């Protein structure tokens, strides 16, 4: 996995196939011990942020509408979000998101460290053949 | 003597160490490290002595794509 994230060479039938890491984009993250208001400031124009512990491990998701007040983020976050590995095939992950009516996937390493987020449109765009409309 | 090595060490050994993916053939066929052989874990004891050289380091690996 670490090999794929770093773009190192691979061989095999699916070696050149698009993977989730190819669609990754940044998502704001905040520490689990900040307040909701502090987390809201870190979100800027994003609709939410990922909550991580002091080892960078993902522990929850916080939506912007819930980020208000002096309570710790842990009181309003959604703990234990579903995560996916960056090496998953883009078409497989896009299909999973369609089947579960989700619009994005949180990508982490096997240890749970945040890599980024992949949106369904970005994954579907990667999975589409180059000459498709 | 077996030892755990990291990505940088494996990368430095490409082209001269014996890389062995220990997952099943379907997984190997999809994707594997350059030059890696495929000896599924349950066959390693039997096939290892037959297919691997004793004078070249062996790097056995699998992967997490879940």
N, CA and C atoms of all chains as a GROMACS GRO file, in nm:
protein
  597
    1UNK      N    1   0.081  -0.119   0.000
    1UNK     CA    2   0.000   0.000   0.000
    1UNK      C    3   0.085   0.125   0.000
    2UNK      N    4   0.181   0.128   0.090
    2UNK     CA    5   0.275   0.237   0.096
    2UNK      C    6   0.344   0.251  -0.040
    3UNK      N    7   0.370   0.138  -0.107
    3UNK     CA    8   0.431   0.137  -0.240
    3UNK      C    9   0.344   0.211  -0.339
    4UNK      N   10   0.216   0.183  -0.340
    4UNK     CA   11   0.123   0.246  -0.436
    4UNK      C   12   0.109   0.394  -0.408
    5UNK      N   13   0.094   0.431  -0.280
    5UNK     CA   14   0.074   0.572  -0.246
    5UNK      C   15   0.190   0.656  -0.299
    6UNK      N   16   0.310   0.597  -0.302
    6UNK     CA   17   0.428   0.670  -0.346
    6UNK      C   18   0.456   0.657  -0.496
    7UNK      N   19   0.358   0.598  -0.569
    7UNK     CA   20   0.370   0.595  -0.714
    7UNK      C   21   0.483   0.510  -0.766
    8UNK      N   22   0.524   0.408  -0.691
    8UNK     CA   23   0.635   0.322  -0.733
    8UNK      C   24   0.585   0.218  -0.833
    9UNK      N   25   0.676   0.162  -0.916
    9UNK     CA   26   0.632   0.074  -1.026
    9UNK      C   27   0.568  -0.056  -0.980
   10UNK      N   28   0.475  -0.101  -1.061
   10UNK     CA   29   0.405  -0.227  -1.039
   10UNK      C   30   0.396  -0.302  -1.170
   11UNK      N   31   0.372  -0.432  -1.162
   11UNK     CA   32   0.346  -0.514  -1.280
   11UNK      C   33   0.214  -0.589  -1.260
   12UNK      N   34   0.159  -0.642  -1.369
   12UNK     CA   35   0.036  -0.720  -1.359
   12UNK      C   36  -0.074  -0.663  -1.446
   13UNK      N   37  -0.182  -0.741  -1.462
   13UNK     CA   38  -0.292  -0.703  -1.552
   13UNK      C   39  -0.354  -0.570  -1.514
   14UNK      N   40  -0.359  -0.543  -1.383
   14UNK     CA   41  -0.427  -0.421  -1.338
   14UNK      C   42  -0.328  -0.314  -1.292
   15UNK      N   43  -0.200  -0.332  -1.325
   15UNK     CA   44  -0.100  -0.238  -1.275
   15UNK      C   45  -0.125  -0.096  -1.322
   16UNK      N   46  -0.179  -0.080  -1.443
   16UNK     CA   47  -0.201   0.054  -1.496
   16UNK      C   48  -0.340   0.108  -1.471
   17UNK      N   49  -0.425   0.028  -1.407
   17UNK     CA   50  -0.564   0.070  -1.386
   17UNK      C   51  -0.570   0.182  -1.283
   18UNK      N   52  -0.661   0.276  -1.301
   18UNK     CA   53  -0.673   0.386  -1.205
   18UNK      C   54  -0.711   0.334  -1.066
   19UNK      N   55  -0.652   0.396  -0.967
   19UNK     CA   56  -0.681   0.358  -0.828
   19UNK      C   57  -0.732   0.479  -0.753
   20UNK      N   58  -0.785   0.455  -0.637
   20UNK     CA   59  -0.845   0.562  -0.557
   20UNK      C   60  -0.745   0.674  -0.532
   21UNK      N   61  -0.618   0.639  -0.512
   21UNK     CA   62  -0.516   0.740  -0.484
   21UNK      C   63  -0.504   0.840  -0.600
   22UNK      N   64  -0.539   0.799  -0.721
   22UNK     CA   65  -0.530   0.887  -0.836
   22UNK      C   66  -0.638   0.995  -0.834
   23UNK      N   67  -0.741   0.976  -0.751
   23UNK     CA   68  -0.851   1.072  -0.742
   23UNK      C   69  -0.848   1.149  -0.611
   24UNK      N   70  -0.743   1.133  -0.534
   24UNK     CA   71  -0.742   1.191  -0.400
   24UNK      C   72  -0.731   1.343  -0.403
   25UNK      N   73  -0.799   1.406  -0.310
   25UNK     CA   74  -0.783   1.549  -0.288
   25UNK      C   75  -0.774   1.573  -0.138
   26UNK      N   76  -0.730   1.691  -0.103
   26UNK     CA   77  -0.707   1.723   0.038
   26UNK      C   78  -0.840   1.746   0.110
   27UNK      N   79  -0.841   1.719   0.238
   27UNK     CA   80  -0.957   1.747   0.323
   27UNK      C   81  -0.903   1.802   0.454
   28UNK      N   82  -0.967   1.903   0.509
   28UNK     CA   83  -0.914   1.960   0.634
   28UNK      C   84  -0.920   1.857   0.747
   29UNK      N   85  -0.824   1.867   0.836
   29UNK     CA   86  -0.821   1.781   0.953
   29UNK      C   87  -0.801   1.866   1.077
   30UNK      N   88  -0.857   1.820   1.186
   30UNK     CA   89  -0.837   1.890   1.313
   30UNK      C   90  -0.805   1.786   1.419
   31UNK      N   91  -0.735   1.831   1.522
   31UNK     CA   92  -0.701   1.743   1.633
   31UNK      C   93  -0.824   1.715   1.719
   32UNK      N   94  -0.826   1.600   1.780
   32UNK     CA   95  -0.942   1.557   1.858
   32UNK      C   96  -0.963   1.640   1.984
   33UNK      N   97  -0.862   1.716   2.025
   33UNK     CA   98  -0.874   1.791   2.150
   33UNK      C   99  -0.900   1.941   2.131
   34UNK      N  100  -0.938   1.981   2.008
   34UNK     CA  101  -0.973   2.122   1.988
   34UNK      C  102  -1.123   2.139   2.010
   35UNK      N  103  -1.167   2.266   2.017
   35UNK     CA  104  -1.309   2.293   2.034
   35UNK      C  105  -1.379   2.293   1.898
   36UNK      N  106  -1.511   2.287   1.906
   36UNK     CA  107  -1.591   2.289   1.782
   36UNK      C  108  -1.566   2.417   1.703
   37UNK      N  109  -1.556   2.529   1.773
   37UNK     CA  110  -1.533   2.656   1.703
   37UNK      C  111  -1.396   2.658   1.636
   38UNK      N  112  -1.297   2.602   1.702
   38UNK     CA  113  -1.163   2.595   1.643
   38UNK      C  114  -1.164   2.506   1.519
   39UNK      N  115  -1.237   2.397   1.528
   39UNK     CA  116  -1.247   2.307   1.414
   39UNK      C  117  -1.319   2.376   1.298
   40UNK      N  118  -1.422   2.455   1.330
   40UNK     CA  119  -1.497   2.526   1.226
   40UNK      C  120  -1.405   2.620   1.151
   41UNK      N  121  -1.317   2.686   1.224
   41UNK     CA  122  -1.222   2.779   1.160
   41UNK      C  123  -1.127   2.705   1.067
   42UNK      N  124  -1.091   2.582   1.104
   42UNK     CA  125  -0.999   2.504   1.021
   42UNK      C  126  -1.066   2.455   0.893
   43UNK      N  127  -1.199   2.446   0.895
   43UNK     CA  128  -1.270   2.394   0.778
   43UNK      C  129  -1.269   2.493   0.663
   44UNK      N  130  -1.261   2.620   0.691
   44UNK     CA  131  -1.270   2.725   0.589
   44UNK      C  132  -1.396   2.704   0.506
   45UNK      N  133  -1.381   2.683   0.375
   45UNK     CA  134  -1.500   2.672   0.290
   45UNK      C  135  -1.548   2.527   0.274
   46UNK      N  136  -1.482   2.434   0.341
   46UNK     CA  137  -1.522   2.294   0.329
   46UNK      C  138  -1.646   2.266   0.413
   47UNK      N  139  -1.716   2.158   0.382
   47UNK     CA  140  -1.839   2.125   0.451
   47UNK      C  141  -1.815   2.043   0.576
   48UNK      N  142  -1.690   2.011   0.605
   48UNK     CA  143  -1.660   1.934   0.725
   48UNK      C  144  -1.510   1.911   0.735
   49UNK      N  145  -1.470   1.834   0.835
   49UNK     CA  146  -1.330   1.801   0.848
   49UNK      C  147  -1.315   1.663   0.912
   50UNK      N  148  -1.197   1.610   0.899
   50UNK     CA  149  -1.164   1.481   0.961
   50UNK      C  150  -1.101   1.510   1.096
   51UNK      N  151  -1.139   1.434   1.195
   51UNK     CA  152  -1.082   1.447   1.328
   51UNK      C  153  -0.976   1.339   1.346
   52UNK      N  154  -0.855   1.381   1.385
   52UNK     CA  155  -0.746   1.286   1.403
   52UNK      C  156  -0.691   1.297   1.544
   53UNK      N  157  -0.628   1.188   1.589
   53UNK     CA  158  -0.564   1.192   1.721
   53UNK      C  159  -0.420   1.242   1.706
   54UNK      N  160  -0.345   1.239   1.814
   54UNK     CA  161  -0.211   1.297   1.807
   54UNK      C  162  -0.111   1.210   1.732
   55UNK      N  163  -0.156   1.094   1.685
   55UNK     CA  164  -0.072   1.012   1.598
   55UNK      C  165  -0.114   1.024   1.452
   56UNK      N  166  -0.211   1.113   1.426
   56UNK     CA  167  -0.260   1.130   1.289
   56UNK      C  168  -0.358   1.024   1.245
   57UNK      N  169  -0.406   0.945   1.338
   57UNK     CA  170  -0.501   0.839   1.306
   57UNK      C  171  -0.642   0.898   1.303
   58UNK      N  172  -0.719   0.864   1.201
   58UNK     CA  173  -0.856   0.916   1.190
   58UNK      C  174  -0.943   0.856   1.300
   59UNK      N  175  -1.014   0.946   1.372
   59UNK     CA  176  -1.104   0.899   1.478
   59UNK      C  177  -1.248   0.940   1.453
   60UNK      N  178  -1.273   1.036   1.363
   60UNK     CA  179  -1.410   1.077   1.339
   60UNK      C  180  -1.422   1.178   1.227
   61UNK      N  181  -1.549   1.211   1.196
   61UNK     CA  182  -1.580   1.314   1.098
   61UNK      C  183  -1.668   1.419   1.164
   62UNK      N  184  -1.644   1.545   1.130
   62UNK     CA  185  -1.722   1.654   1.188
   62UNK      C  186  -1.780   1.737   1.073
   63UNK      N  187  -1.914   1.758   1.077
   63UNK     CA  188  -1.978   1.836   0.973
   63UNK      C  189  -1.980   1.983   1.015
   64UNK      N  190  -1.970   2.070   0.918
   64UNK     CA  191  -1.967   2.214   0.948
   64UNK      C  192  -2.088   2.260   1.031
   65UNK      N  193  -2.211   2.218   0.999
   65UNK     CA  194  -2.326   2.264   1.079
   65UNK      C  195  -2.316   2.228   1.227
   66UNK      N  196  -2.241   2.124   1.258
   66UNK     CA  197  -2.230   2.079   1.398
   66UNK      C  198  -2.112   2.145   1.469
   67UNK      N  199  -2.033   2.221   1.396
   67UNK     CA  200  -1.909   2.276   1.453
   67UNK      C  201  -1.932   2.416   1.507
   68UNK      N  202  -1.990   2.423   1.624
   68UNK     CA  203  -2.014   2.554   1.684
   68UNK      C  204  -2.014   2.537   1.836
   69UNK      N  205  -1.932   2.616   1.903
   69UNK     CA  206  -1.932   2.610   2.049
   69UNK      C  207  -1.795   2.577   2.105
   70UNK      N  208  -1.790   2.573   2.238
   70UNK     CA  209  -1.663   2.551   2.306
   70UNK      C  210  -1.643   2.407   2.351
   71UNK      N  211  -1.739   2.322   2.315
   71UNK     CA  212  -1.721   2.182   2.353
   71UNK      C  213  -1.612   2.119   2.266
   72UNK      N  214  -1.550   2.011   2.315
   72UNK     CA  215  -1.451   1.942   2.231
   72UNK      C  216  -1.517   1.877   2.110
   73UNK      N  217  -1.443   1.867   2.003
   73UNK     CA  218  -1.499   1.812   1.879
   73UNK      C  219  -1.551   1.670   1.898
   74UNK      N  220  -1.495   1.599   1.994
   74UNK     CA  221  -1.535   1.461   2.016
   74UNK      C  222  -1.682   1.449   2.054
   75UNK      N  223  -1.741   1.559   2.103
   75UNK     CA  224  -1.881   1.554   2.144
   75UNK      C  225  -1.976   1.564   2.026
   76UNK      N  226  -1.929   1.613   1.912
   76UNK     CA  227  -2.018   1.632   1.797
   76UNK      C  228  -1.976   1.551   1.676
   77UNK      N  229  -1.857   1.493   1.680
   77UNK     CA  230  -1.810   1.421   1.562
   77UNK      C  231  -1.882   1.288   1.549
   78UNK      N  232  -1.878   1.235   1.427
   78UNK     CA  233  -1.927   1.099   1.403
   78UNK      C  234  -1.806   1.008   1.412
   79UNK      N  235  -1.799   0.925   1.519
   79UNK     CA  236  -1.677   0.844   1.539
   79UNK      C  237  -1.669   0.728   1.442
   80UNK      N  238  -1.545   0.684   1.416
   80UNK     CA  239  -1.521   0.562   1.339
   80UNK      C  240  -1.579   0.562   1.200
   81UNK      N  241  -1.548   0.663   1.117
   81UNK     CA  242  -1.604   0.663   0.982
   81UNK      C  243  -1.548   0.550   0.898
   82UNK      N  244  -1.624   0.511   0.797
   82UNK     CA  245  -1.576   0.410   0.703
   82UNK      C  246  -1.458   0.467   0.626
   83UNK      N  247  -1.356   0.386   0.606
   83UNK     CA  248  -1.238   0.430   0.532
   83UNK      C  249  -1.202   0.326   0.428
   84UNK      N  250  -1.125   0.370   0.329
   84UNK     CA  251  -1.085   0.284   0.219
   84UNK      C  252  -0.937   0.303   0.194
   85UNK      N  253  -0.875   0.202   0.138
   85UNK     CA  254  -0.732   0.208   0.111
   85UNK      C  255  -0.708   0.277  -0.022
   86UNK      N  256  -0.602   0.352  -0.033
   86UNK     CA  257  -0.573   0.424  -0.156
   86UNK      C  258  -0.551   0.334  -0.278
   87UNK      N  259  -0.517   0.210  -0.255
   87UNK     CA  260  -0.488   0.120  -0.367
   87UNK      C  261  -0.609   0.051  -0.426
   88UNK      N  262  -0.726   0.074  -0.371
   88UNK     CA  263  -0.847   0.014  -0.426
   88UNK      C  264  -0.870   0.065  -0.568
   89UNK      N  265  -0.914  -0.022  -0.657
   89UNK     CA  266  -0.943   0.018  -0.795
   89UNK      C  267  -1.049   0.127  -0.796
   90UNK      N  268  -1.028   0.229  -0.877
   90UNK     CA  269  -1.120   0.343  -0.883
   90UNK      C  270  -1.260   0.300  -0.922
   91UNK      N  271  -1.271   0.207  -1.019
   91UNK     CA  272  -1.404   0.166  -1.064
   91UNK      C  273  -1.478   0.088  -0.955
   92UNK      N  274  -1.404   0.006  -0.880
   92UNK     CA  275  -1.468  -0.070  -0.771
   92UNK      C  276  -1.518   0.024  -0.662
   93UNK      N  277  -1.437   0.123  -0.626
   93UNK     CA  278  -1.477   0.216  -0.521
   93UNK      C  279  -1.594   0.303  -0.568
   94UNK      N  280  -1.590   0.345  -0.694
   94UNK     CA  281  -1.700   0.425  -0.748
   94UNK      C  282  -1.831   0.345  -0.742
   95UNK      N  283  -1.823   0.218  -0.777
   95UNK     CA  284  -1.942   0.133  -0.774
   95UNK      C  285  -1.994   0.118  -0.631
   96UNK      N  286  -1.902   0.099  -0.538
   96UNK     CA  287  -1.942   0.087  -0.397
   96UNK      C  288  -2.014   0.214  -0.351
   97UNK      N  289  -1.961   0.330  -0.388
   97UNK     CA  290  -2.023   0.455  -0.347
   97UNK      C  291  -2.162   0.469  -0.411
   98UNK      N  292  -2.176   0.428  -0.535
   98UNK     CA  293  -2.308   0.434  -0.601
   98UNK      C  294  -2.407   0.345  -0.529
   99UNK      N  295  -2.364   0.223  -0.499
   99UNK     CA  296  -2.454   0.125  -0.436
   99UNK      C  297  -2.499   0.170  -0.298
  100UNK      N  298  -2.414   0.247  -0.231
  100UNK     CA  299  -2.448   0.292  -0.096
  100UNK      C  300  -2.488   0.439  -0.093
  101UNK      N  301  -2.509   0.497  -0.208
  101UNK     CA  302  -2.554   0.637  -0.220
  101UNK      C  303  -2.463   0.731  -0.142
  102UNK      N  304  -2.333   0.714  -0.159
  102UNK     CA  305  -2.235   0.800  -0.094
  102UNK      C  306  -2.169   0.888  -0.199
  103UNK      N  307  -2.125   1.006  -0.158
  103UNK     CA  308  -2.065   1.094  -0.258
  103UNK      C  309  -1.914   1.109  -0.243
  104UNK      N  310  -1.856   1.046  -0.141
  104UNK     CA  311  -1.712   1.053  -0.127
  104UNK      C  312  -1.663   0.937  -0.041
  105UNK      N  313  -1.533   0.914  -0.047
  105UNK     CA  314  -1.471   0.808   0.031
  105UNK      C  315  -1.347   0.862   0.099
  106UNK      N  316  -1.335   0.832   0.228
  106UNK     CA  317  -1.218   0.875   0.304
  106UNK      C  318  -1.107   0.772   0.285
  107UNK      N  319  -0.992   0.817   0.243
  107UNK     CA  320  -0.880   0.726   0.217
  107UNK      C  321  -0.780   0.733   0.332
  108UNK      N  322  -0.744   0.618   0.385
  108UNK     CA  323  -0.643   0.612   0.491
  108UNK      C  324  -0.549   0.496   0.462
  109UNK      N  325  -0.432   0.500   0.529
  109UNK     CA  326  -0.342   0.386   0.524
  109UNK      C  327  -0.402   0.272   0.606
  110UNK      N  328  -0.340   0.156   0.600
  110UNK     CA  329  -0.390   0.043   0.676
  110UNK      C  330  -0.385   0.072   0.827
  111UNK      N  331  -0.296   0.161   0.867
  111UNK     CA  332  -0.286   0.197   1.009
  111UNK      C  333  -0.389   0.302   1.048
  112UNK      N  334  -0.461   0.357   0.950
  112UNK     CA  335  -0.564   0.455   0.981
  112UNK      C  336  -0.521   0.599   0.966
  113UNK      N  337  -0.403   0.622   0.912
  113UNK     CA  338  -0.356   0.760   0.893
  113UNK      C  339  -0.422   0.819   0.768
  114UNK      N  340  -0.465   0.944   0.781
  114UNK     CA  341  -0.538   1.011   0.674
  114UNK      C  342  -0.450   1.030   0.550
  115UNK      N  343  -0.505   0.994   0.435
  115UNK     CA  344  -0.440   1.020   0.306
  115UNK      C  345  -0.514   1.132   0.235
  116UNK      N  346  -0.646   1.127   0.235
  116UNK     CA  347  -0.726   1.231   0.172
  116UNK      C  348  -0.866   1.181   0.146
  117UNK      N  349  -0.934   1.248   0.055
  117UNK     CA  350  -1.071   1.211   0.021
  117UNK      C  351  -1.082   1.196  -0.130
  118UNK      N  352  -1.163   1.100  -0.174
  118UNK     CA  353  -1.189   1.081  -0.317
  118UNK      C  354  -1.339   1.095  -0.339
  119UNK      N  355  -1.378   1.186  -0.424
  119UNK     CA  356  -1.520   1.205  -0.450
  119UNK      C  357  -1.568   1.107  -0.556
  120UNK      N  358  -1.698   1.078  -0.555
  120UNK     CA  359  -1.753   0.984  -0.653
  120UNK      C  360  -1.735   1.034  -0.796
  121UNK      N  361  -1.761   1.163  -0.823
  121UNK     CA  362  -1.739   1.211  -0.960
  121UNK      C  363  -1.594   1.193  -1.007
  122UNK      N  364  -1.500   1.219  -0.918
  122UNK     CA  365  -1.360   1.205  -0.956
  122UNK      C  366  -1.325   1.059  -0.984
  123UNK      N  367  -1.376   0.969  -0.903
  123UNK     CA  368  -1.352   0.826  -0.923
  123UNK      C  369  -1.417   0.778  -1.051
  124UNK      N  370  -1.540   0.822  -1.076
  124UNK     CA  371  -1.611   0.780  -1.198
  124UNK      C  372  -1.542   0.833  -1.322
  125UNK      N  373  -1.487   0.953  -1.310
  125UNK     CA  374  -1.415   1.011  -1.422
  125UNK      C  375  -1.291   0.928  -1.454
  126UNK      N  376  -1.222   0.883  -1.352
  126UNK     CA  377  -1.103   0.799  -1.371
  126UNK      C  378  -1.139   0.664  -1.430
  127UNK      N  379  -1.251   0.610  -1.385
  127UNK     CA  380  -1.290   0.474  -1.424
  127UNK      C  381  -1.345   0.471  -1.566
  128UNK      N  382  -1.388   0.587  -1.617
  128UNK     CA  383  -1.448   0.594  -1.749
  128UNK      C  384  -1.338   0.577  -1.854
  129UNK      N  385  -1.365   0.503  -1.964
  129UNK     CA  386  -1.268   0.491  -2.072
  129UNK      C  387  -1.235   0.628  -2.129
  130UNK      N  388  -1.117   0.652  -2.179
  130UNK     CA  389  -1.075   0.785  -2.225
  130UNK      C  390  -1.164   0.842  -2.335
  131UNK      N  391  -1.222   0.757  -2.422
  131UNK     CA  392  -1.300   0.810  -2.531
  131UNK      C  393  -1.450   0.810  -2.504
  132UNK      N  394  -1.488   0.780  -2.375
  132UNK     CA  395  -1.629   0.781  -2.340
  132UNK      C  396  -1.674   0.924  -2.317
  133UNK      N  397  -1.803   0.952  -2.338
  133UNK     CA  398  -1.855   1.088  -2.316
  133UNK      C  399  -1.892   1.111  -2.171
  134UNK      N  400   1.814  -1.536   0.863
  134UNK     CA  401   1.734  -1.484   0.975
  134UNK      C  402   1.634  -1.382   0.919
  135UNK      N  403   1.504  -1.404   0.936
  135UNK     CA  404   1.404  -1.311   0.880
  135UNK      C  405   1.407  -1.178   0.954
  136UNK      N  406   1.377  -1.072   0.879
  136UNK     CA  407   1.372  -0.938   0.937
  136UNK      C  408   1.269  -0.857   0.861
  137UNK      N  409   1.208  -0.761   0.930
  137UNK     CA  410   1.113  -0.671   0.864
  137UNK      C  411   1.191  -0.557   0.800
  138UNK      N  412   1.158  -0.524   0.673
  138UNK     CA  413   1.223  -0.411   0.609
  138UNK      C  414   1.116  -0.318   0.554
  139UNK      N  415   1.151  -0.192   0.533
  139UNK     CA  416   1.053  -0.093   0.489
  139UNK      C  417   1.057  -0.073   0.338
  140UNK      N  418   0.971   0.019   0.292
  140UNK     CA  419   0.955   0.044   0.150
  140UNK      C  420   1.087   0.084   0.084
  141UNK      N  421   1.160   0.173   0.147
  141UNK     CA  422   1.286   0.221   0.089
  141UNK      C  423   1.385   0.106   0.070
  142UNK      N  424   1.390   0.017   0.166
  142UNK     CA  425   1.482  -0.097   0.156
  142UNK      C  426   1.441  -0.189   0.042
  143UNK      N  427   1.312  -0.214   0.029
  143UNK     CA  428   1.265  -0.300  -0.080
  143UNK      C  429   1.296  -0.234  -0.214
  144UNK      N  430   1.274  -0.106  -0.224
  144UNK     CA  431   1.301  -0.036  -0.350
  144UNK      C  432   1.448  -0.046  -0.388
  145UNK      N  433   1.534  -0.037  -0.288
  145UNK     CA  434   1.678  -0.047  -0.314
  145UNK      C  435   1.718  -0.187  -0.359
  146UNK      N  436   1.636  -0.286  -0.327
  146UNK     CA  437   1.669  -0.424  -0.359
  146UNK      C  438   1.607  -0.471  -0.491
  147UNK      N  439   1.527  -0.385  -0.554
  147UNK     CA  440   1.467  -0.423  -0.682
  147UNK      C  441   1.575  -0.457  -0.783
  148UNK      N  442   1.555  -0.566  -0.855
  148UNK     CA  443   1.649  -0.603  -0.959
  148UNK      C  444   1.754  -0.701  -0.916
  149UNK      N  445   1.772  -0.720  -0.783
  149UNK     CA  446   1.872  -0.818  -0.744
  149UNK      C  447   1.825  -0.913  -0.634
  150UNK      N  448   1.736  -0.869  -0.544
  150UNK     CA  449   1.681  -0.961  -0.446
  150UNK      C  450   1.570  -1.043  -0.509
  151UNK      N  451   1.536  -1.154  -0.444
  151UNK     CA  452   1.426  -1.238  -0.492
  151UNK      C  453   1.298  -1.193  -0.422
  152UNK      N  454   1.210  -1.125  -0.495
  152UNK     CA  455   1.084  -1.081  -0.438
  152UNK      C  456   0.981  -1.193  -0.455
  153UNK      N  457   0.909  -1.222  -0.349
  153UNK     CA  458   0.810  -1.329  -0.353
  153UNK      C  459   0.678  -1.277  -0.298
  154UNK      N  460   0.575  -1.273  -0.384
  154UNK     CA  461   0.442  -1.238  -0.334
  154UNK      C  462   0.375  -1.367  -0.287
  155UNK      N  463   0.328  -1.367  -0.164
  155UNK     CA  464   0.275  -1.490  -0.103
  155UNK      C  465   0.124  -1.499  -0.108
  156UNK      N  466   0.060  -1.408  -0.182
  156UNK     CA  467  -0.085  -1.416  -0.198
  156UNK      C  468  -0.120  -1.516  -0.308
  157UNK      N  469  -0.248  -1.539  -0.328
  157UNK     CA  470  -0.294  -1.636  -0.428
  157UNK      C  471  -0.270  -1.582  -0.570
  158UNK      N  472  -0.264  -1.674  -0.669
  158UNK     CA  473  -0.233  -1.633  -0.807
  158UNK      C  474  -0.323  -1.524  -0.865
  159UNK      N  475  -0.451  -1.523  -0.830
  159UNK     CA  476  -0.542  -1.420  -0.885
  159UNK      C  477  -0.498  -1.281  -0.842
  160UNK      N  478  -0.460  -1.269  -0.716
  160UNK     CA  479  -0.414  -1.141  -0.665
  160UNK      C  480  -0.283  -1.101  -0.730
  161UNK      N  481  -0.190  -1.199  -0.741
  161UNK     CA  482  -0.062  -1.172  -0.806
  161UNK      C  483  -0.083  -1.127  -0.949
  162UNK      N  484  -0.174  -1.192  -1.021
  162UNK     CA  485  -0.198  -1.160  -1.160
  162UNK      C  486  -0.247  -1.015  -1.176
  163UNK      N  487  -0.326  -0.968  -1.080
  163UNK     CA  488  -0.377  -0.831  -1.086
  163UNK      C  489  -0.264  -0.729  -1.074
  164UNK      N  490  -0.184  -0.744  -0.970
  164UNK     CA  491  -0.076  -0.648  -0.950
  164UNK      C  492   0.029  -0.708  -0.858
  165UNK      N  493   0.155  -0.683  -0.887
  165UNK     CA  494   0.264  -0.729  -0.802
  165UNK      C  495   0.385  -0.640  -0.821
  166UNK      N  496   0.483  -0.653  -0.733
  166UNK     CA  497   0.604  -0.574  -0.744
  166UNK      C  498   0.685  -0.621  -0.863
  167UNK      N  499   0.758  -0.530  -0.927
  167UNK     CA  500   0.836  -0.567  -1.046
  167UNK      C  501   0.930  -0.684  -1.021
  168UNK      N  502   0.919  -0.786  -1.107
  168UNK     CA  503   1.009  -0.900  -1.097
  168UNK      C  504   0.974  -1.000  -0.990
  169UNK      N  505   0.865  -0.979  -0.918
  169UNK     CA  506   0.830  -1.070  -0.809
  169UNK      C  507   0.782  -1.204  -0.860
  170UNK      N  508   0.820  -1.310  -0.789
  170UNK     CA  509   0.765  -1.443  -0.814
  170UNK      C  510   0.637  -1.456  -0.734
  171UNK      N  511   0.556  -1.557  -0.768
  171UNK     CA  512   0.435  -1.583  -0.692
  171UNK      C  513   0.444  -1.724  -0.632
  172UNK      N  514   0.461  -1.728  -0.501
  172UNK     CA  515   0.454  -1.856  -0.429
  172UNK      C  516   0.357  -1.835  -0.314
  173UNK      N  517   0.233  -1.882  -0.328
  173UNK     CA  518   0.135  -1.864  -0.221
  173UNK      C  519   0.189  -1.916  -0.089
  174UNK      N  520   0.148  -1.853   0.018
  174UNK     CA  521   0.203  -1.882   0.150
  174UNK      C  522   0.197  -2.030   0.185
  175UNK      N  523   0.085  -2.095   0.153
  175UNK     CA  524   0.070  -2.235   0.190
  175UNK      C  525   0.160  -2.327   0.108
  176UNK      N  526   0.224  -2.275   0.004
  176UNK     CA  527   0.315  -2.355  -0.079
  176UNK      C  528   0.461  -2.319  -0.055
  177UNK      N  529   0.483  -2.223   0.031
  177UNK     CA  530   0.619  -2.171   0.048
  177UNK      C  531   0.717  -2.275   0.098
  178UNK      N  532   0.674  -2.353   0.193
  178UNK     CA  533   0.765  -2.456   0.248
  178UNK      C  534   0.806  -2.556   0.141
  179UNK      N  535   0.712  -2.591   0.055
  179UNK     CA  536   0.740  -2.692  -0.047
  179UNK      C  537   0.816  -2.634  -0.166
  180UNK      N  538   0.772  -2.517  -0.216
  180UNK     CA  539   0.828  -2.462  -0.339
  180UNK      C  540   0.950  -2.375  -0.316
  181UNK      N  541   0.959  -2.317  -0.198
  181UNK     CA  542   1.072  -2.229  -0.170
  181UNK      C  543   1.207  -2.292  -0.198
  182UNK      N  544   1.235  -2.406  -0.139
  182UNK     CA  545   1.366  -2.470  -0.162
  182UNK      C  546   1.390  -2.508  -0.308
  183UNK      N  547   1.282  -2.530  -0.383
  183UNK     CA  548   1.296  -2.570  -0.523
  183UNK      C  549   1.316  -2.451  -0.615
  184UNK      N  550   1.253  -2.337  -0.581
  184UNK     CA  551   1.249  -2.226  -0.677
  184UNK      C  552   1.334  -2.106  -0.637
  185UNK      N  553   1.377  -2.100  -0.515
  185UNK     CA  554   1.454  -1.984  -0.468
  185UNK      C  555   1.601  -2.018  -0.450
  186UNK      N  556   1.685  -1.922  -0.486
  186UNK     CA  557   1.828  -1.942  -0.467
  186UNK      C  558   1.864  -1.916  -0.321
  187UNK      N  559   1.964  -1.987  -0.274
  187UNK     CA  560   2.002  -1.975  -0.132
  187UNK      C  561   2.105  -1.866  -0.109
  188UNK      N  562   2.164  -1.813  -0.215
  188UNK     CA  563   2.271  -1.715  -0.197
  188UNK      C  564   2.225  -1.572  -0.229
  189UNK      N  565   2.093  -1.553  -0.245
  189UNK     CA  566   2.038  -1.420  -0.274
  189UNK      C  567   1.925  -1.391  -0.175
  190UNK      N  568   1.921  -1.272  -0.115
  190UNK     CA  569   1.816  -1.241  -0.017
  190UNK      C  570   1.676  -1.258  -0.077
  191UNK      N  571   1.584  -1.304   0.006
  191UNK     CA  572   1.446  -1.322  -0.034
  191UNK      C  573   1.359  -1.221   0.041
  192UNK      N  574   1.276  -1.150  -0.032
  192UNK     CA  575   1.181  -1.056   0.028
  192UNK      C  576   1.040  -1.108   0.003
  193UNK      N  577   0.977  -1.158   0.107
  193UNK     CA  578   0.840  -1.209   0.096
  193UNK      C  579   0.744  -1.099   0.137
  194UNK      N  580   0.635  -1.081   0.060
  194UNK     CA  581   0.543  -0.973   0.092
  194UNK      C  582   0.401  -1.012   0.054
  195UNK      N  583   0.305  -0.940   0.114
  195UNK     CA  584   0.167  -0.945   0.067
  195UNK      C  585   0.121  -0.800   0.064
  196UNK      N  586  -0.008  -0.776   0.053
  196UNK     CA  587  -0.050  -0.637   0.051
  196UNK      C  588  -0.194  -0.625   0.096
  197UNK      N  589  -0.226  -0.502   0.139
  197UNK     CA  590  -0.358  -0.472   0.188
  197UNK      C  591  -0.423  -0.375   0.092
  198UNK      N  592  -0.518  -0.425   0.012
  198UNK     CA  593  -0.588  -0.338  -0.080
  198UNK      C  594  -0.733  -0.321  -0.042
  199UNK      N  595  -0.769  -0.367   0.078
  199UNK     CA  596  -0.909  -0.362   0.120
  199UNK      C  597  -0.954  -0.219   0.143
   0.00000   0.00000   0.00000
